[in-house]
Amino acid sequence: MSEKIEIEGLAPGGEGMGRVAGRPVFIPFTAPGDLVLADLPAGEDATHARMMELLRAGPDRVDAPCPHFGPGEGGDRLCGGCEWLHLRYDLQLRSKERGLVEALRRIGRFEPGSYGGPSTGYAPSILCQKQFSDMDWRDHFVLANPDAPCKNEASALATAEADLAEAFGRKQIGGTDADVAVSLKDPDELPGPLASLVRRAQAGARDDGARIVLGIEGGGLAVAMACGMALALERLGLTQWLDAVYGTSSGSLMAAYVAGGTTADGERVLEDVCTREFVSFTRLGRAPVVSIDHLFGVVRRRPPVVGAPGRPELRVLAARISDGRLDTLGPLTDHEDALAAVRASMAIPVWSGPAVAYREEIYSDGGLIESVPVSTPLAEGATHVIALRSRDAAYRKGRHGRLYGLAEDAVASRLPGDLRRLVRERPGRYDAEADALQAAAAGAGALAGRATQIAPPPGTPLVGRLQVDRDRVRAAVAAGTRAALAALTPAGR
């Protein structure tokens, strides 16, 4: 069926994204602000569509400088190299710079310089591979159809390869000379869940019969540690092979970015909310100390991609205050619905104000019941769970001192529904989860072979849940990245 769609933004992979009755639609060769007539399949889930006609050009659209750019027969791209030549060059650079710089910094482990092509040239993104033909290896650029290689010296891409090789050189970490990749440990050296994910990524298929899930611990801004781990997994090309991403508390927000493949935007959100507008103890007694409204204002400037085809499911955990039960909200496919669910999962008792309504239920912080999403994914059919921890494996909440207990009782006694019980029981629940994951790492307990954790080494400086220190958040992100690389790559490189 054909629909008029206004393009709202750009999705990973170069497609423009719009909505039809809330349904995300991804359309190649479109630009923000475009109004297009698109041919899309029937249904309610997120989908790809083909642009039939450009009805109105957006302000960022330009004429592509390369004659080989654009859709071919059936709407597929003629050439697989450039994705955004129809956009203003400065917008191309802004859209791609962050991903490139973060990959070089966190995976290449060096501080990159600055390089840009001519203002009417190519997009700084190339897909290369090797083809064996007539007993020669020949570099070529890949079409949407990999059986139809394109090497045309008139193409802007032919110049791009030479320019980028001169600017950056070739750094072989693994794979062929034309590929830039990071080598992973042999799956036989990894815990079961990580081994299954790596084998799936290496095979490039999901036909292994497994259901592999990522579970992200929250804890306010302490989630910066798990964010760094997710960044490493994404740069290693592993997150796209997950079946689902679960999150609880602030881990639910990070789960939304990881599921959509835009973890770097999640990192930037964590940095941007390190302000008194987000957390201020001077508001205590007058207004919530934690302003969830401010947080989601920042999130809307860098929204996660929800429901993109081919990406893992997004599910978040929230505590139902009427009876103290844990609900899984999801799979979430609609953008606004997903943000509402994440907000429900992040409603911290007392600190962030009242509990949150979602689909006729009242919810609070899912971490009150399950701080590290492992047991719930397993109960819902996961065969393997990889837990990203915000704190080191030895961390325990334990028993608080008498004065802390009296203060906690004074606060808990004013909470509605079952929240007071959940608040009092949370330290014991948390420590039991941490004990089970530590036992699994030693091959013992009910989680052995089914769940594993990536956690920072003991002694790593942690971020307090209400600590708005941008430098400390950045340090935690970097520490999380190092922890994930140590778990998955030889010598942790």
C-alpha positions as CSV (number, residue, x, y, z in Angstrom):
1,M,0.0,0.0,0.0
2,S,1.1,3.6,-0.6
3,E,1.3,6.2,2.2
4,K,2.5,9.8,2.5
5,I,5.2,9.8,5.2
6,E,7.3,12.7,6.6
7,I,10.8,11.8,7.5
8,E,11.7,12.6,11.1
9,G,15.3,11.6,11.3
10,L,18.1,9.2,10.3
11,A,18.4,5.6,11.4
12,P,21.6,3.5,11.6
13,G,22.4,2.1,8.2
14,G,21.5,5.3,6.2
15,E,17.8,5.1,6.0
16,G,15.4,7.9,6.9
17,M,12.7,7.1,9.5
18,G,9.1,8.2,9.6
19,R,5.9,6.9,11.1
20,V,2.5,5.8,9.9
21,A,0.0,5.7,12.8
22,G,2.9,5.3,15.2
23,R,4.5,2.4,13.1
24,P,8.2,3.1,12.4
25,V,9.0,3.0,8.7
26,F,12.6,3.0,7.4
27,I,13.0,4.3,3.8
28,P,16.4,4.5,1.9
29,F,17.5,7.7,0.1
30,T,15.3,10.0,2.2
31,A,16.4,13.0,4.3
32,P,15.0,14.6,7.5
33,G,12.1,16.9,6.5
34,D,11.3,15.0,3.3
35,L,7.7,14.3,2.5
36,V,7.5,11.1,0.4
37,L,5.0,8.7,-1.1
38,A,6.2,5.3,0.0
39,D,5.2,1.7,-0.8
40,L,5.1,-0.3,2.4
41,P,3.8,-3.7,3.3
42,A,0.7,-4.2,5.4
43,G,1.0,-4.8,9.1
44,E,1.6,-3.0,12.4
45,D,5.3,-3.8,13.1
46,A,8.3,-1.7,12.1
47,T,9.2,-2.2,8.5
48,H,11.3,-1.1,5.5
49,A,9.6,0.7,2.6
50,R,10.5,1.9,-0.9
51,M,10.2,5.6,-1.9
52,M,7.9,5.9,-4.8
53,E,7.9,9.7,-5.1
54,L,9.6,12.7,-3.4
55,L,6.7,15.1,-2.7
56,R,8.7,17.7,-0.8
57,A,12.4,18.0,-0.2
58,G,13.6,18.6,3.3
59,P,16.1,21.4,4.0
60,D,19.1,19.0,4.3
61,R,18.6,17.4,0.9
62,V,21.1,18.1,-1.9
63,D,21.8,16.6,-5.3
64,A,24.2,13.7,-5.0
65,P,27.6,14.4,-6.6
66,C,28.1,10.9,-7.8
67,P,26.3,9.4,-10.8
68,H,26.4,5.9,-9.3
69,F,24.5,6.9,-6.1
70,G,20.8,6.2,-5.7
71,P,18.2,3.4,-6.1
72,G,18.4,0.9,-8.9
73,E,15.7,-1.4,-10.1
74,G,13.4,-2.5,-7.3
75,G,14.6,0.3,-5.0
76,D,17.9,-1.3,-4.0
77,R,21.0,0.9,-4.0
78,L,23.1,0.8,-7.2
79,C,26.4,1.0,-5.2
80,G,27.0,-0.2,-1.6
81,G,29.5,2.4,-0.6
82,C,27.9,5.7,0.1
83,E,24.6,6.0,2.0
84,W,24.0,9.7,2.6
85,L,25.3,11.5,-0.6
86,H,21.8,13.1,-0.8
87,L,22.4,15.0,2.4
88,R,24.4,18.2,3.1
89,Y,28.0,17.2,3.7
90,D,28.2,18.8,7.1
91,L,25.2,16.7,8.2
92,Q,26.8,13.6,6.9
93,L,29.9,14.4,8.9
94,R,28.0,15.1,12.1
95,S,25.9,11.9,11.7
96,K,28.9,9.7,11.2
97,E,31.7,11.4,13.1
98,R,30.6,10.2,16.6
99,G,30.5,6.5,15.6
100,L,33.8,6.6,13.8
101,V,35.6,8.5,16.6
102,E,34.2,6.2,19.3
103,A,35.2,3.1,17.4
104,L,38.8,4.4,16.9
105,R,39.0,5.5,20.5
106,R,37.5,2.5,22.3
107,I,38.5,-0.4,20.0
108,G,41.6,1.0,18.2
109,R,42.6,2.5,21.6
110,F,44.1,5.7,20.2
111,E,42.9,9.3,19.9
112,P,42.0,9.9,16.3
113,G,42.8,13.0,14.4
114,S,40.4,14.8,12.0
115,Y,39.9,14.0,8.3
116,G,37.3,15.1,5.9
117,G,36.8,14.6,2.2
118,P,36.0,17.4,-0.3
119,S,32.8,19.1,0.3
120,T,31.3,17.7,-3.0
121,G,32.9,14.3,-2.7
122,Y,32.0,11.1,-1.0
123,A,30.6,10.1,2.4
124,P,33.4,9.0,4.7
125,S,32.1,5.5,4.9
126,I,33.1,2.6,2.6
127,L,32.2,-1.1,2.6
128,C,35.0,-3.1,1.1
129,Q,35.6,-6.8,0.6
130,K,37.8,-9.2,-1.5
131,Q,36.6,-11.1,-4.5
132,F,38.6,-14.0,-6.1
133,S,38.4,-13.7,-9.8
134,D,40.6,-15.0,-12.6
135,M,43.2,-16.0,-10.0
136,D,43.5,-12.4,-8.7
137,W,42.3,-10.8,-5.5
138,R,40.6,-7.5,-6.5
139,D,39.3,-4.9,-4.3
140,H,35.7,-3.8,-5.2
141,F,32.8,-2.0,-3.6
142,V,29.8,-4.1,-2.7
143,L,26.3,-3.6,-4.0
144,A,23.2,-4.3,-2.1
145,N,23.4,-7.5,-4.2
146,P,26.9,-8.8,-3.4
147,D,27.0,-10.9,-6.6
148,A,27.2,-7.7,-8.6
149,P,30.5,-6.0,-7.8
150,C,30.9,-2.4,-8.9
151,K,34.3,-0.9,-9.6
152,N,34.0,2.3,-11.6
153,E,36.9,4.7,-11.7
154,A,34.4,7.6,-12.4
155,S,32.8,6.9,-9.0
156,A,33.5,9.1,-6.1
157,L,34.2,5.9,-4.2
158,A,37.2,5.1,-6.3
159,T,38.8,8.3,-5.0
160,A,37.5,7.6,-1.5
161,E,39.5,4.4,-1.1
162,A,42.8,6.0,-2.0
163,D,42.2,9.1,0.1
164,L,41.2,7.1,3.2
165,A,44.1,4.7,2.8
166,E,46.5,7.7,2.7
167,A,44.8,9.5,5.6
168,F,44.4,6.6,8.0
169,G,46.6,3.8,6.6
170,R,45.5,0.1,6.9
171,K,45.5,-1.4,10.3
172,Q,44.9,-5.1,10.2
173,I,43.6,-6.4,13.5
174,G,41.9,-9.4,12.0
175,G,40.3,-10.6,8.8
176,T,41.6,-9.7,5.3
177,D,43.7,-6.7,4.3
178,A,40.6,-4.9,3.2
179,D,38.7,-5.5,6.4
180,V,39.2,-3.7,9.7
181,A,38.0,-5.9,12.5
182,V,38.9,-6.9,16.0
183,S,39.8,-10.6,16.7
184,L,37.7,-12.3,19.3
185,K,38.7,-15.1,21.7
186,D,38.1,-18.7,20.5
187,P,34.6,-19.5,21.6
188,D,35.9,-22.6,23.5
189,E,37.7,-20.2,25.8
190,L,34.6,-18.2,26.7
191,P,31.7,-18.9,29.1
192,G,28.7,-20.6,27.5
193,P,26.5,-17.6,26.8
194,L,29.4,-15.5,25.4
195,A,30.6,-18.5,23.4
196,S,27.1,-18.9,21.9
197,L,26.9,-15.3,20.9
198,V,30.4,-15.2,19.3
199,R,29.6,-18.4,17.3
200,R,26.4,-17.0,16.1
201,A,28.1,-13.8,15.0
202,Q,30.8,-15.7,13.2
203,A,28.2,-17.9,11.4
204,G,26.1,-14.9,10.5
205,A,22.9,-16.7,11.2
206,R,20.4,-17.2,14.0
207,D,19.6,-20.9,13.2
208,D,21.3,-22.3,16.3
209,G,18.1,-22.9,18.2
210,A,19.3,-20.6,21.1
211,R,17.7,-17.5,22.5
212,I,20.5,-15.2,23.6
213,V,19.7,-12.2,25.8
214,L,21.5,-9.3,27.2
215,G,20.5,-8.1,30.7
216,I,21.6,-4.6,31.8
217,E,21.8,-3.7,35.5
218,G,20.7,-0.1,36.4
219,G,21.5,2.0,39.4
220,G,21.1,5.6,38.3
221,L,24.3,6.9,36.8
222,A,26.1,3.8,37.9
223,V,24.8,2.4,34.6
224,A,27.7,4.2,32.9
225,M,29.8,1.1,33.6
226,A,27.3,-1.2,31.7
227,C,27.1,1.4,29.0
228,G,30.8,1.1,28.3
229,M,30.5,-2.7,28.1
230,A,27.6,-2.4,25.6
231,L,29.7,0.0,23.5
232,A,32.4,-2.6,23.2
233,L,29.9,-5.3,22.3
234,E,28.4,-3.1,19.7
235,R,31.7,-2.2,18.2
236,L,32.7,-5.9,18.1
237,G,29.6,-6.5,16.0
238,L,27.9,-8.7,18.6
239,T,24.8,-6.8,19.8
240,Q,23.0,-7.2,16.5
241,W,23.0,-11.0,17.0
242,L,21.2,-10.9,20.3
243,D,17.5,-12.0,20.4
244,A,16.5,-9.5,23.1
245,V,17.9,-6.8,25.5
246,Y,16.4,-6.6,29.0
247,G,16.9,-3.6,31.3
248,T,15.8,-2.6,34.7
249,S,15.8,0.9,36.3
250,S,18.3,3.1,34.4
251,G,19.5,-0.1,32.7
252,S,16.1,-0.1,30.9
253,L,17.1,3.3,29.2
254,M,20.4,1.9,28.2
255,A,18.7,-1.3,26.9
256,A,16.7,0.9,24.5
257,Y,19.8,2.4,23.0
258,V,21.6,-1.0,22.8
259,A,18.6,-2.7,21.2
260,G,18.5,0.0,18.6
261,G,22.2,0.0,17.9
262,T,22.8,3.6,19.1
263,T,24.7,3.0,22.4
264,A,26.9,6.0,21.7
265,D,23.8,8.2,22.0
266,G,23.0,6.6,25.3
267,E,26.5,7.4,26.5
268,R,26.1,11.1,25.5
269,V,22.8,11.2,27.3
270,L,24.5,10.1,30.5
271,E,27.1,12.8,30.1
272,D,24.5,15.5,29.3
273,V,22.4,14.8,32.4
274,C,25.4,15.4,34.8
275,T,23.8,18.7,35.9
276,R,21.9,20.1,38.9
277,E,18.8,20.2,36.7
278,F,18.8,16.4,36.9
279,V,19.9,15.7,40.5
280,S,19.9,18.3,43.2
281,F,19.6,17.6,46.9
282,T,18.6,21.2,47.5
283,R,15.2,20.2,46.3
284,L,14.8,17.7,49.1
285,G,11.4,18.2,50.8
286,R,10.1,20.5,48.1
287,A,10.4,18.5,44.9
288,P,11.9,15.3,43.6
289,V,15.7,15.2,44.0
290,V,15.9,13.4,40.7
291,S,14.1,15.1,37.8
292,I,13.0,12.3,35.4
293,D,11.3,15.1,33.3
294,H,14.7,16.7,32.7
295,L,16.3,13.3,31.8
296,F,13.6,12.5,29.3
297,G,14.0,16.0,27.8
298,V,17.6,15.1,27.1
299,V,16.6,11.7,25.8
300,R,14.2,13.2,23.3
301,R,17.0,15.2,21.8
302,R,18.9,11.9,21.2
303,P,16.0,9.4,21.0
304,P,16.7,5.7,20.9
305,V,15.7,3.8,17.7
306,V,12.9,1.5,18.7
307,G,11.5,-1.4,16.6
308,A,14.0,-1.3,13.8
309,P,13.8,-4.5,11.7
310,G,16.6,-7.0,12.4
311,R,17.4,-5.6,15.8
312,P,16.9,-7.5,19.1
313,E,13.7,-7.1,21.1
314,L,13.5,-4.5,23.8
315,R,12.0,-5.5,27.1
316,V,12.1,-3.7,30.5
317,L,11.3,-4.8,34.0
318,A,9.1,-2.8,36.4
319,A,7.7,-3.4,39.9
320,R,3.9,-3.3,40.2
321,I,3.1,-1.5,43.4
322,S,-0.4,-2.9,44.0
323,D,0.9,-6.4,44.7
324,G,4.7,-6.2,44.6
325,R,5.0,-8.4,41.5
326,L,7.5,-7.9,38.7
327,D,6.2,-7.3,35.2
328,T,8.0,-7.5,31.9
329,L,7.0,-4.6,29.7
330,G,7.5,-5.6,26.0
331,P,8.6,-6.5,23.5
332,L,8.4,-2.7,22.8
333,T,8.1,-1.6,19.2
334,D,6.5,1.8,19.4
335,H,8.8,4.8,20.3
336,E,6.4,6.6,22.6
337,D,5.2,3.4,24.3
338,A,8.8,2.4,24.8
339,L,9.8,5.6,26.5
340,A,6.7,5.4,28.8
341,A,7.7,1.8,29.8
342,V,11.3,2.9,30.4
343,R,10.0,5.7,32.6
344,A,7.9,3.3,34.6
345,S,11.0,1.0,35.1
346,M,13.0,4.0,36.3
347,A,10.6,5.5,38.9
348,I,12.9,5.5,42.0
349,P,10.8,5.5,45.2
350,V,10.9,8.9,47.0
351,W,13.9,10.3,45.0
352,S,12.2,10.7,41.7
353,G,8.6,11.4,42.9
354,P,5.6,9.2,42.7
355,A,5.2,5.9,40.9
356,V,4.3,6.0,37.2
357,A,1.2,4.8,35.4
358,Y,1.7,2.6,32.4
359,R,-1.1,0.8,30.6
360,E,-3.6,1.0,33.6
361,E,-1.0,-0.2,36.2
362,I,1.1,1.8,38.6
363,Y,4.8,0.9,38.5
364,S,8.0,1.7,40.3
365,D,11.7,0.9,39.9
366,G,12.1,-2.7,38.6
367,G,15.4,-2.9,40.5
368,L,13.4,-3.3,43.7
369,I,12.7,-6.9,42.7
370,E,15.3,-7.8,40.1
371,S,18.4,-5.5,39.9
372,V,20.2,-7.6,37.3
373,P,17.8,-9.0,34.6
374,V,18.7,-12.7,34.5
375,S,16.1,-14.8,36.2
376,T,13.2,-13.2,34.3
377,P,14.7,-13.7,30.8
378,L,15.5,-17.3,31.7
379,A,11.9,-17.8,32.9
380,E,10.6,-16.3,29.6
381,G,12.5,-18.7,27.4
382,A,16.1,-17.4,27.1
383,T,18.7,-20.2,26.9
384,H,21.6,-17.9,27.6
385,V,21.8,-14.5,29.4
386,I,24.8,-12.2,29.4
387,A,24.6,-9.7,32.4
388,L,26.3,-6.3,32.1
389,R,27.0,-5.2,35.6
390,S,27.1,-1.6,36.9
391,R,29.2,-2.8,39.9
392,D,32.0,-5.3,40.4
393,A,31.2,-8.9,41.1
394,A,32.2,-8.7,44.7
395,Y,29.9,-5.7,45.5
396,R,27.1,-6.4,48.0
397,K,24.6,-4.1,49.6
398,G,24.6,-6.1,52.8
399,R,23.0,-4.8,56.1
400,H,23.0,-1.1,56.8
401,G,23.8,0.5,60.1
402,R,21.2,1.3,62.7
403,L,20.9,5.0,61.8
404,Y,20.5,4.2,58.1
405,G,17.8,1.6,59.0
406,L,15.9,4.1,61.1
407,A,15.9,6.7,58.2
408,E,14.9,4.0,55.7
409,D,12.0,2.9,57.9
410,A,10.9,6.5,58.2
411,V,10.8,6.9,54.4
412,A,9.4,3.4,53.7
413,S,6.5,3.8,56.1
414,R,5.1,6.6,53.9
415,L,5.3,4.6,50.6
416,P,2.1,3.3,49.0
417,G,1.1,-0.3,48.3
418,D,3.8,-2.9,48.5
419,L,6.6,-0.5,48.0
420,R,7.6,-0.3,51.7
421,R,8.2,-4.1,51.7
422,L,10.1,-4.0,48.5
423,V,12.4,-1.3,49.7
424,R,13.2,-3.2,52.9
425,E,13.8,-6.5,51.1
426,R,15.9,-5.0,48.2
427,P,19.4,-5.4,49.7
428,G,18.9,-9.1,50.4
429,R,17.5,-9.7,46.9
430,Y,20.4,-7.8,45.3
431,D,23.0,-9.8,47.2
432,A,21.3,-13.1,46.3
433,E,21.4,-12.2,42.6
434,A,25.1,-11.3,42.9
435,D,25.9,-14.5,44.7
436,A,24.1,-16.6,42.0
437,L,26.1,-14.9,39.2
438,Q,29.4,-15.3,41.1
439,A,28.6,-19.0,41.6
440,A,27.8,-19.4,37.9
441,A,31.2,-18.0,37.0
442,A,32.7,-20.9,39.0
443,G,30.5,-23.4,37.2
444,A,28.1,-23.9,40.2
445,G,24.5,-23.2,41.0
446,A,21.3,-23.0,38.9
447,L,22.7,-20.4,36.5
448,A,25.8,-22.3,35.6
449,G,26.2,-22.6,31.8
450,R,23.0,-20.4,31.3
451,A,24.2,-17.0,32.6
452,T,27.4,-15.1,32.8
453,Q,28.4,-11.6,33.8
454,I,30.7,-9.0,32.5
455,A,31.8,-6.9,35.5
456,P,34.6,-4.4,36.3
457,P,37.5,-5.8,38.4
458,P,37.2,-5.3,42.1
459,G,38.6,-1.9,43.2
460,T,37.4,-0.1,40.0
461,P,36.0,3.3,41.0
462,L,32.2,3.2,40.8
463,V,29.7,5.9,40.1
464,G,27.1,6.6,42.8
465,R,23.5,6.3,41.5
466,L,22.9,10.1,42.1
467,Q,26.5,11.3,41.4
468,V,26.4,13.8,38.6
469,D,30.2,14.0,38.0
470,R,30.8,14.0,34.3
471,D,34.5,13.0,34.5
472,R,33.6,10.1,36.8
473,V,30.8,8.9,34.4
474,R,33.3,9.0,31.5
475,A,35.8,7.1,33.5
476,A,33.2,4.4,34.3
477,V,32.3,4.1,30.6
478,A,35.9,3.6,29.8
479,A,36.3,1.0,32.6
480,G,33.3,-0.8,31.3
481,T,34.7,-0.9,27.8
482,R,38.0,-2.3,29.1
483,A,36.1,-5.0,31.1
484,A,34.2,-6.2,28.0
485,L,37.3,-6.2,25.8
486,A,39.2,-8.2,28.5
487,A,36.3,-10.7,28.5
488,L,36.1,-11.1,24.8
489,T,39.4,-10.3,23.0
490,P,42.9,-11.7,23.3
491,A,44.9,-9.6,25.8
492,G,41.8,-7.4,26.2
493,R,42.7,-5.2,23.2
